[in-house]
Amino acid sequence: MPELTHNGVRYILEPRQHDLYGPGGDLYMTEPDGSRPPEPIAFIPGKDADTAALFAQQWLKVAFPAEAPAKAKKK
């Protein structure tokens, strides 16, 4: 069960065989106490755990982009 971190939030990827998409993993956003919630936020397809973890990192970057620093106002 790979653990991922993105923007300071921990995620858990649980391997699972999906009926339609094949092998991959359910992606869970951990609770503040570190526990796993009952429902995943996404299913990430991948032929093995390493591939699914790589795709999950890419998906997290698109789904939850880091906030850009605010520009100072010109006077």
C-alpha positions, -999 to +999 in steps of 0.1 A: +000+000+000+020+030-013+017+063+006+020+095-014+023+131-003+011+161-023+008+197-011+014+185+024-015+160+024-010+123+027-027+098+004-029+060+004-031+039-028-047+005-023-042-020-051-075-033-066-087-050-097-115-029-113-141-048-133-140-022-162-105-006-161-084-036-149-055-034-125-049-002-105-056+012-071-081+032-051-067+066-039-077+077-004-070+111+011-060+104+047-079+119+076-060+144+099-053+115+124-038+094+096-067+070+092-082+059+059-117+072+050-143+047+038-146+060+003-117+066-022-114+099-041-104+082-073-095+049-090-061+051-107-054+025-134-019+009-137-005-024-146+013-027-112+016-007-079+045+013-091+028+024-123-004+032-104+016+053-079+033+072-107-001+079-124-015+089-090+012+115-085+006+129-119-032+130-113-027+148-080-006+175-097-035+181-121-064+177-097-049+197-068-023+221-082+000+240-058-012+276-053+010+301-071+025+328-048+005+360-048+020+389-068+026+421-049+003+450-061+020+478-080+016+512-065 
